[in-house]
Amino acid sequence: MVVVVLTACPAGLRGHLTRWLLEISPGVFCGKVSARVRDQMWGRIVEMSKDGRALMVFSRRGDQGLDFRVHRHDWEPVDLDGLTLIRRPSAPEKVPTMRAGWSQASRRRHASK
């Protein structure tokens, strides 16, 4: 079983994937293909995706029973003791920003002079 999720990819790539997989929702494809076709399909996805992102989940023998491939995605697969987990990017710390110009109190004092 193979599941492919595309984000911001060209329509030609979506059309290309419909040769082997069913599009069950916009940008989400699933189906059952051989490992050789899956690998060739992934190469084509990477080649045609341009600025888009792609994520592929497929069945594999092992404890987890599945594996991941990602292309230009913020979330990345990480192997931890034989289990593949997806690491989410940490949220950037919010740094307080100072607005340019005078404060409200300073404007009032300056205007009253």
N, CA, C and O atoms as a GROMACS GRO file, in nm:
protein
  452
    1MET      N    1   0.085  -0.118   0.000
    1MET     CA    2   0.000   0.000   0.000
    1MET      C    3   0.089   0.123   0.000
    1MET      O    4   0.189   0.129   0.072
    2VAL      N    5   0.053   0.221  -0.080
    2VAL     CA    6   0.128   0.346  -0.092
    2VAL      C    7   0.032   0.462  -0.077
    2VAL      O    8  -0.077   0.461  -0.135
    3VAL      N    9   0.070   0.562   0.001
    3VAL     CA   10  -0.006   0.687   0.014
    3VAL      C   11   0.090   0.801  -0.017
    3VAL      O   12   0.198   0.808   0.040
    4VAL      N   13   0.049   0.890  -0.108
    4VAL     CA   14   0.130   1.006  -0.145
    4VAL      C   15   0.048   1.132  -0.118
    4VAL      O   16  -0.069   1.140  -0.158
    5VAL      N   17   0.108   1.229  -0.051
    5VAL     CA   18   0.043   1.356  -0.024
    5VAL      C   19   0.126   1.466  -0.090
    5VAL      O   20   0.244   1.481  -0.061
    6LEU      N   21   0.063   1.542  -0.180
    6LEU     CA   22   0.130   1.650  -0.251
    6LEU      C   23   0.073   1.784  -0.206
    6LEU      O   24  -0.047   1.798  -0.184
    7THR      N   25   0.161   1.882  -0.192
    7THR     CA   26   0.121   2.017  -0.156
    7THR      C   27   0.187   2.114  -0.251
    7THR      O   28   0.309   2.113  -0.266
    8ALA      N   29   0.108   2.199  -0.315
    8ALA     CA   30   0.157   2.303  -0.406
    8ALA      C   31   0.241   2.245  -0.520
    8ALA      O   32   0.345   2.301  -0.554
    9CYS      N   33   0.196   2.135  -0.578
    9CYS     CA   34   0.266   2.072  -0.689
    9CYS      C   35   0.190   2.098  -0.819
    9CYS      O   36   0.070   2.124  -0.815
   10PRO      N   37   0.257   2.093  -0.934
   10PRO     CA   38   0.191   2.118  -1.061
   10PRO      C   39   0.084   2.012  -1.092
   10PRO      O   40   0.092   1.898  -1.047
   11ALA      N   41  -0.015   2.053  -1.167
   11ALA     CA   42  -0.125   1.964  -1.204
   11ALA      C   43  -0.074   1.846  -1.288
   11ALA      O   44  -0.131   1.737  -1.281
   12GLY      N   45   0.031   1.866  -1.367
   12GLY     CA   46   0.087   1.759  -1.447
   12GLY      C   47   0.137   1.643  -1.363
   12GLY      O   48   0.126   1.527  -1.404
   13LEU      N   49   0.191   1.672  -1.246
   13LEU     CA   50   0.237   1.567  -1.156
   13LEU      C   51   0.118   1.489  -1.102
   13LEU      O   52   0.123   1.366  -1.092
   14ARG      N   53   0.012   1.560  -1.066
   14ARG     CA   54  -0.108   1.492  -1.018
   14ARG      C   55  -0.165   1.402  -1.126
   14ARG      O   56  -0.208   1.290  -1.097
   15GLY      N   57  -0.166   1.448  -1.250
   15GLY     CA   58  -0.214   1.366  -1.360
   15GLY      C   59  -0.126   1.245  -1.382
   15GLY      O   60  -0.174   1.136  -1.414
   16HIS      N   61   0.005   1.265  -1.365
   16HIS     CA   62   0.098   1.155  -1.383
   16HIS      C   63   0.075   1.045  -1.279
   16HIS      O   64   0.083   0.927  -1.312
   17LEU      N   65   0.046   1.084  -1.155
   17LEU     CA   66   0.026   0.986  -1.049
   17LEU      C   67  -0.105   0.909  -1.064
   17LEU      O   68  -0.118   0.797  -1.013
   18THR      N   69  -0.202   0.967  -1.133
   18THR     CA   70  -0.330   0.897  -1.149
   18THR      C   71  -0.319   0.776  -1.241
   18THR      O   72  -0.414   0.699  -1.253
   19ARG      N   73  -0.204   0.758  -1.306
   19ARG     CA   74  -0.183   0.636  -1.386
   19ARG      C   75  -0.176   0.513  -1.297
   19ARG      O   76  -0.219   0.405  -1.338
   20TRP      N   77  -0.123   0.527  -1.175
   20TRP     CA   78  -0.102   0.413  -1.087
   20TRP      C   79  -0.185   0.419  -0.959
   20TRP      O   80  -0.217   0.316  -0.901
   21LEU      N   81  -0.219   0.540  -0.916
   21LEU     CA   82  -0.285   0.556  -0.786
   21LEU      C   83  -0.420   0.625  -0.802
   21LEU      O   84  -0.445   0.693  -0.901
   22LEU      N   85  -0.506   0.608  -0.703
   22LEU     CA   86  -0.635   0.676  -0.699
   22LEU      C   87  -0.621   0.806  -0.621
   22LEU      O   88  -0.558   0.808  -0.515
   23GLU      N   89  -0.678   0.914  -0.672
   23GLU     CA   90  -0.676   1.042  -0.599
   23GLU      C   91  -0.803   1.047  -0.515
   23GLU      O   92  -0.912   1.070  -0.567
   24ILE      N   93  -0.789   1.024  -0.385
   24ILE     CA   94  -0.906   1.016  -0.298
   24ILE      C   95  -0.947   1.152  -0.242
   24ILE      O   96  -1.058   1.166  -0.191
   25SER      N   97  -0.861   1.250  -0.250
   25SER     CA   98  -0.886   1.387  -0.208
   25SER      C   99  -0.784   1.472  -0.284
   25SER      O  100  -0.682   1.418  -0.327
   26PRO      N  101  -0.807   1.602  -0.301
   26PRO     CA  102  -0.710   1.682  -0.374
   26PRO      C  103  -0.569   1.671  -0.317
   26PRO      O  104  -0.544   1.711  -0.203
   27GLY      N  105  -0.477   1.616  -0.396
   27GLY     CA  106  -0.338   1.602  -0.355
   27GLY      C  107  -0.307   1.478  -0.273
   27GLY      O  108  -0.193   1.461  -0.230
   28VAL      N  109  -0.406   1.392  -0.249
   28VAL     CA  110  -0.384   1.270  -0.170
   28VAL      C  111  -0.412   1.149  -0.260
   28VAL      O  112  -0.522   1.133  -0.311
   29PHE      N  113  -0.310   1.065  -0.278
   29PHE     CA  114  -0.319   0.949  -0.366
   29PHE      C  115  -0.292   0.823  -0.286
   29PHE      O  116  -0.211   0.825  -0.194
   30CYS      N  117  -0.360   0.714  -0.321
   30CYS     CA  118  -0.332   0.586  -0.256
   30CYS      C  119  -0.351   0.473  -0.355
   30CYS      O  120  -0.425   0.485  -0.453
   31GLY      N  121  -0.283   0.363  -0.328
   31GLY     CA  122  -0.292   0.247  -0.415
   31GLY      C  123  -0.189   0.143  -0.378
   31GLY      O  124  -0.114   0.160  -0.282
   32LYS      N  125  -0.186   0.036  -0.456
   32LYS     CA  126  -0.092  -0.072  -0.432
   32LYS      C  127  -0.011  -0.093  -0.558
   32LYS      O  128  -0.065  -0.128  -0.663
   33VAL      N  129   0.121  -0.071  -0.548
   33VAL     CA  130   0.212  -0.087  -0.661
   33VAL      C  131   0.334  -0.165  -0.613
   33VAL      O  132   0.356  -0.179  -0.493
   34SER      N  133   0.412  -0.215  -0.707
   34SER     CA  134   0.533  -0.288  -0.671
   34SER      C  135   0.640  -0.190  -0.620
   34SER      O  136   0.628  -0.069  -0.639
   35ALA      N  137   0.742  -0.245  -0.557
   35ALA     CA  138   0.850  -0.162  -0.503
   35ALA      C  139   0.924  -0.089  -0.615
   35ALA      O  140   0.967   0.025  -0.598
   36ARG      N  141   0.939  -0.154  -0.728
   36ARG     CA  142   1.009  -0.093  -0.841
   36ARG      C  143   0.931   0.027  -0.893
   36ARG      O  144   0.988   0.134  -0.917
   37VAL      N  145   0.801   0.011  -0.912
   37VAL     CA  146   0.717   0.122  -0.959
   37VAL      C  147   0.714   0.233  -0.856
   37VAL      O  148   0.718   0.351  -0.891
   38ARG      N  149   0.708   0.197  -0.727
   38ARG     CA  150   0.708   0.297  -0.619
   38ARG      C  151   0.835   0.380  -0.622
   38ARG      O  152   0.828   0.503  -0.610
   39ASP      N  153   0.951   0.317  -0.639
   39ASP     CA  154   1.077   0.390  -0.643
   39ASP      C  155   1.086   0.480  -0.765
   39ASP      O  156   1.134   0.593  -0.756
   40GLN      N  157   1.041   0.431  -0.879
   40GLN     CA  158   1.041   0.515  -1.000
   40GLN      C  159   0.942   0.630  -0.986
   40GLN      O  160   0.969   0.741  -1.032
   41MET      N  161   0.829   0.604  -0.923
   41MET     CA  162   0.729   0.708  -0.901
   41MET      C  163   0.787   0.817  -0.809
   41MET      O  164   0.764   0.936  -0.833
   42TRP      N  165   0.860   0.778  -0.705
   42TRP     CA  166   0.919   0.876  -0.615
   42TRP      C  167   1.022   0.962  -0.688
   42TRP      O  168   1.028   1.083  -0.667
   43GLY      N  169   1.102   0.900  -0.774
   43GLY     CA  170   1.197   0.978  -0.853
   43GLY      C  171   1.127   1.079  -0.941
   43GLY      O  172   1.174   1.192  -0.958
   44ARG      N  173   1.015   1.040  -0.998
   44ARG     CA  174   0.937   1.132  -1.083
   44ARG      C  175   0.873   1.243  -1.000
   44ARG      O  176   0.865   1.357  -1.045
   45ILE      N  177   0.828   1.211  -0.880
   45ILE     CA  178   0.770   1.312  -0.791
   45ILE      C  179   0.873   1.417  -0.755
   45ILE      O  180   0.846   1.536  -0.760
   46VAL      N  181   0.993   1.372  -0.718
   46VAL     CA  182   1.101   1.466  -0.682
   46VAL      C  183   1.138   1.552  -0.803
   46VAL      O  184   1.163   1.671  -0.788
   47GLU      N  185   1.142   1.492  -0.920
   47GLU     CA  186   1.180   1.563  -1.042
   47GLU      C  187   1.075   1.667  -1.082
   47GLU      O  188   1.110   1.777  -1.124
   48MET      N  189   0.947   1.634  -1.069
   48MET     CA  190   0.840   1.722  -1.121
   48MET      C  191   0.780   1.816  -1.017
   48MET      O  192   0.702   1.904  -1.054
   49SER      N  193   0.812   1.801  -0.890
   49SER     CA  194   0.741   1.878  -0.787
   49SER      C  195   0.776   2.026  -0.783
   49SER      O  196   0.701   2.105  -0.727
   50LYS      N  197   0.888   2.066  -0.842
   50LYS     CA  198   0.933   2.206  -0.845
   50LYS      C  199   0.936   2.264  -0.704
   50LYS      O  200   1.016   2.218  -0.622
   51ASP      N  201   0.852   2.364  -0.674
   51ASP     CA  202   0.852   2.428  -0.542
   51ASP      C  203   0.758   2.360  -0.444
   51ASP      O  204   0.748   2.403  -0.329
   52GLY      N  205   0.691   2.254  -0.486
   52GLY     CA  206   0.595   2.186  -0.400
   52GLY      C  207   0.661   2.092  -0.300
   52GLY      O  208   0.782   2.073  -0.300
   53ARG      N  209   0.576   2.033  -0.216
   53ARG     CA  210   0.623   1.938  -0.116
   53ARG      C  211   0.556   1.804  -0.140
   53ARG      O  212   0.444   1.797  -0.192
   54ALA      N  213   0.623   1.698  -0.101
   54ALA     CA  214   0.568   1.564  -0.119
   54ALA      C  215   0.602   1.477   0.001
   54ALA      O  216   0.708   1.491   0.063
   55LEU      N  217   0.509   1.389   0.033
   55LEU     CA  218   0.526   1.294   0.141
   55LEU      C  219   0.473   1.160   0.093
   55LEU      O  220   0.361   1.152   0.042
   56MET      N  221   0.553   1.054   0.109
   56MET     CA  222   0.510   0.920   0.069
   56MET      C  223   0.521   0.827   0.189
   56MET      O  224   0.623   0.824   0.258
   57VAL      N  225   0.414   0.753   0.214
   57VAL     CA  226   0.412   0.650   0.318
   57VAL      C  227   0.382   0.519   0.248
   57VAL      O  228   0.288   0.510   0.168
   58PHE      N  229   0.462   0.417   0.278
   58PHE     CA  230   0.441   0.288   0.212
   58PHE      C  231   0.468   0.175   0.310
   58PHE      O  232   0.541   0.190   0.408
   59SER      N  233   0.406   0.059   0.282
   59SER     CA  234   0.422  -0.055   0.371
   59SER      C  235   0.559  -0.118   0.351
   59SER      O  236   0.615  -0.120   0.242
   60ARG      N  237   0.612  -0.170   0.463
   60ARG     CA  238   0.744  -0.231   0.464
   60ARG      C  239   0.748  -0.336   0.574
   60ARG      O  240   0.682  -0.320   0.677
   61ARG      N  241   0.823  -0.440   0.554
   61ARG     CA  242   0.835  -0.542   0.658
   61ARG      C  243   0.913  -0.486   0.775
   61ARG      O  244   1.011  -0.414   0.757
   62GLY      N  245   0.869  -0.520   0.894
   62GLY     CA  246   0.938  -0.474   1.014
   62GLY      C  247   0.839  -0.454   1.127
   62GLY      O  248   0.721  -0.486   1.114
   63ASP      N  249   0.888  -0.400   1.239
   63ASP     CA  250   0.803  -0.379   1.355
   63ASP      C  251   0.693  -0.278   1.327
   63ASP      O  252   0.578  -0.298   1.366
   64GLN      N  253   0.728  -0.171   1.259
   64GLN     CA  254   0.630  -0.066   1.232
   64GLN      C  255   0.538  -0.100   1.116
   64GLN      O  256   0.420  -0.064   1.117
   65GLY      N  257   0.591  -0.167   1.017
   65GLY     CA  258   0.510  -0.206   0.902
   65GLY      C  259   0.497  -0.098   0.797
   65GLY      O  260   0.423  -0.116   0.699
   66LEU      N  261   0.566   0.015   0.814
   66LEU     CA  262   0.560   0.121   0.715
   66LEU      C  263   0.688   0.203   0.716
   66LEU      O  264   0.768   0.193   0.809
   67ASP      N  265   0.705   0.284   0.612
   67ASP     CA  266   0.822   0.370   0.600
   67ASP      C  267   0.778   0.501   0.535
   67ASP      O  268   0.671   0.507   0.476
   68PHE      N  269   0.861   0.604   0.546
   68PHE     CA  270   0.829   0.738   0.495
   68PHE      C  271   0.936   0.786   0.400
   68PHE      O  272   1.053   0.747   0.411
   69ARG      N  273   0.896   0.870   0.308
   69ARG     CA  274   0.988   0.950   0.227
   69ARG      C  275   0.930   1.090   0.221
   69ARG      O  276   0.809   1.107   0.204
   70VAL      N  277   1.016   1.190   0.234
   70VAL     CA  278   0.969   1.328   0.228
   70VAL      C  279   1.056   1.407   0.131
   70VAL      O  280   1.174   1.377   0.112
   71HIS      N  281   0.996   1.508   0.069
   71HIS     CA  282   1.068   1.596  -0.022
   71HIS      C  283   1.025   1.739   0.006
   71HIS      O  284   0.907   1.773  -0.006
   72ARG      N  285   1.122   1.824   0.044
   72ARG     CA  286   1.100   1.966   0.071
   72ARG      C  287   0.991   1.986   0.176
   72ARG      O  288   0.908   2.077   0.164
   73HIS      N  289   0.991   1.904   0.278
   73HIS     CA  290   0.889   1.910   0.381
   73HIS      C  291   0.952   1.957   0.512
   73HIS      O  292   1.067   1.924   0.539
   74ASP      N  293   0.877   2.032   0.592
   74ASP     CA  294   0.929   2.080   0.720
   74ASP      C  295   0.941   1.966   0.821
   74ASP      O  296   1.033   1.966   0.903
   75TRP      N  297   0.850   1.872   0.815
   75TRP     CA  298   0.853   1.758   0.906
   75TRP      C  299   0.945   1.653   0.846
   75TRP      O  300   0.935   1.622   0.728
   76GLU      N  301   1.034   1.597   0.928
   76GLU     CA  302   1.131   1.503   0.874
   76GLU      C  303   1.126   1.370   0.950
   76GLU      O  304   1.106   1.368   1.072
   77PRO      N  305   1.144   1.258   0.879
   77PRO     CA  306   1.148   1.128   0.947
   77PRO      C  307   1.280   1.110   1.021
   77PRO      O  308   1.386   1.143   0.970
   78VAL      N  309   1.271   1.056   1.143
   78VAL     CA  310   1.388   1.033   1.227
   78VAL      C  311   1.383   0.890   1.277
   78VAL      O  312   1.279   0.844   1.324
   79ASP      N  313   1.495   0.818   1.266
   79ASP     CA  314   1.502   0.680   1.313
   79ASP      C  315   1.545   0.678   1.459
   79ASP      O  316   1.653   0.727   1.492
   80LEU      N  317   1.461   0.623   1.546
   80LEU     CA  318   1.492   0.610   1.687
   80LEU      C  319   1.482   0.464   1.727
   80LEU      O  320   1.372   0.411   1.744
   81ASP      N  321   1.595   0.399   1.741
   81ASP     CA  322   1.601   0.258   1.781
   81ASP      C  323   1.517   0.168   1.692
   81ASP      O  324   1.447   0.079   1.741
   82GLY      N  325   1.523   0.190   1.564
   82GLY     CA  326   1.451   0.105   1.469
   82GLY      C  327   1.311   0.150   1.436
   82GLY      O  328   1.249   0.094   1.346
   83LEU      N  329   1.258   0.249   1.506
   83LEU     CA  330   1.126   0.304   1.476
   83LEU      C  331   1.143   0.437   1.405
   83LEU      O  332   1.223   0.520   1.447
   84THR      N  333   1.068   0.457   1.300
   84THR     CA  334   1.074   0.584   1.227
   84THR      C  335   0.962   0.673   1.278
   84THR      O  336   0.844   0.638   1.269
   85LEU      N  337   1.000   0.786   1.330
   85LEU     CA  338   0.904   0.885   1.380
   85LEU      C  339   0.919   1.012   1.298
   85LEU      O  340   1.024   1.036   1.238
   86ILE      N  341   0.815   1.094   1.297
   86ILE     CA  342   0.820   1.221   1.226
   86ILE      C  343   0.849   1.332   1.327
   86ILE      O  344   0.776   1.350   1.424
   87ARG      N  345   0.957   1.406   1.302
   87ARG     CA  346   0.994   1.518   1.390
   87ARG      C  347   0.934   1.646   1.335
   87ARG      O  348   0.957   1.684   1.221
   88ARG      N  349   0.857   1.710   1.420
   88ARG     CA  350   0.798   1.839   1.386
   88ARG      C  351   0.900   1.948   1.412
   88ARG      O  352   0.975   1.940   1.509
   89PRO      N  353   0.905   2.051   1.327
   89PRO     CA  354   0.999   2.160   1.356
   89PRO      C  355   0.954   2.236   1.480
   89PRO      O  356   0.835   2.256   1.503
   90SER      N  357   1.051   2.277   1.560
   90SER     CA  358   1.016   2.350   1.682
   90SER      C  359   0.966   2.489   1.645
   90SER      O  360   1.010   2.549   1.546
   91ALA      N  361   0.876   2.539   1.726
   91ALA     CA  362   0.819   2.672   1.702
   91ALA      C  363   0.926   2.777   1.731
   91ALA      O  364   0.992   2.770   1.835
   92PRO      N  365   0.943   2.872   1.641
   92PRO     CA  366   1.043   2.977   1.667
   92PRO      C  367   1.000   3.062   1.786
   92PRO      O  368   0.882   3.090   1.805
   93GLU      N  369   1.097   3.101   1.865
   93GLU     CA  370   1.067   3.185   1.982
   93GLU      C  371   1.022   3.321   1.934
   93GLU      O  372   1.080   3.380   1.843
   94LYS      N  373   0.916   3.370   1.999
   94LYS     CA  374   0.865   3.502   1.963
   94LYS      C  375   0.948   3.607   2.034
   94LYS      O  376   0.955   3.611   2.157
   95VAL      N  377   1.010   3.691   1.956
   95VAL     CA  378   1.092   3.798   2.010
   95VAL      C  379   1.009   3.924   2.006
   95VAL      O  380   0.959   3.962   1.899
   96PRO      N  381   0.992   3.991   2.119
   96PRO     CA  382   0.912   4.115   2.116
   96PRO      C  383   0.979   4.218   2.026
   96PRO      O  384   1.099   4.242   2.033
   97THR      N  385   0.900   4.276   1.944
   97THR     CA  386   0.954   4.376   1.850
   97THR      C  387   0.909   4.515   1.894
   97THR      O  388   0.796   4.534   1.938
   98MET      N  389   0.998   4.608   1.883
   98MET     CA  390   0.968   4.747   1.917
   98MET      C  391   0.920   4.818   1.792
   98MET      O  392   0.980   4.807   1.685
   99ARG      N  393   0.811   4.889   1.807
   99ARG     CA  394   0.764   4.966   1.693
   99ARG      C  395   0.848   5.092   1.678
   99ARG      O  396   0.893   5.151   1.776
  100ALA      N  397   0.869   5.130   1.557
  100ALA     CA  398   0.946   5.251   1.532
  100ALA      C  399   0.861   5.372   1.568
  100ALA      O  400   0.740   5.371   1.547
  101GLY      N  401   0.924   5.475   1.621
  101GLY     CA  402   0.851   5.598   1.652
  101GLY      C  403   0.840   5.620   1.801
  101GLY      O  404   0.905   5.552   1.881
  102TRP      N  405   0.758   5.717   1.837
  102TRP     CA  406   0.742   5.758   1.976
  102TRP      C  407   0.634   5.675   2.044
  102TRP      O  408   0.543   5.624   1.979
  103SER      N  409   0.646   5.664   2.176
  103SER     CA  410   0.541   5.597   2.254
  103SER      C  411   0.422   5.691   2.266
  103SER      O  412   0.433   5.811   2.238
  104GLN      N  413   0.306   5.638   2.308
  104GLN     CA  414   0.185   5.720   2.322
  104GLN      C  415   0.207   5.831   2.426
  104GLN      O  416   0.168   5.946   2.403
  105ALA      N  417   0.269   5.797   2.539
  105ALA     CA  418   0.292   5.897   2.644
  105ALA      C  419   0.387   6.006   2.593
  105ALA      O  420   0.365   6.124   2.620
  106SER      N  421   0.489   5.966   2.522
  106SER     CA  422   0.585   6.065   2.471
  106SER      C  423   0.518   6.156   2.369
  106SER      O  424   0.548   6.276   2.365
  107ARG      N  425   0.430   6.104   2.288
  107ARG     CA  426   0.358   6.187   2.190
  107ARG      C  427   0.270   6.290   2.260
  107ARG      O  428   0.264   6.406   2.220
  108ARG      N  429   0.201   6.247   2.368
  108ARG     CA  430   0.114   6.342   2.441
  108ARG      C  431   0.197   6.454   2.506
  108ARG      O  432   0.161   6.571   2.500
  109ARG      N  433   0.310   6.414   2.570
  109ARG     CA  434   0.395   6.514   2.631
  109ARG      C  435   0.450   6.610   2.527
  109ARG      O  436   0.456   6.731   2.550
  110HIS      N  437   0.490   6.556   2.413
  110HIS     CA  438   0.548   6.637   2.307
  110HIS      C  439   0.440   6.731   2.247
  110HIS      O  440   0.470   6.845   2.212
  111ALA      N  441   0.318   6.682   2.236
  111ALA     CA  442   0.211   6.763   2.178
  111ALA      C  443   0.165   6.873   2.274
  111ALA      O  444   0.119   6.977   2.228
  112SER      N  445   0.177   6.852   2.405
  112SER     CA  446   0.128   6.953   2.502
  112SER      C  447   0.225   7.069   2.516
  112SER      O  448   0.188   7.170   2.574
  113LYS      N  449   0.344   7.059   2.465
  113LYS     CA  450   0.443   7.168   2.476
  113LYS      C  451   0.417   7.276   2.378
  113LYS      O  452   0.490   7.375   2.374
   0.00000   0.00000   0.00000
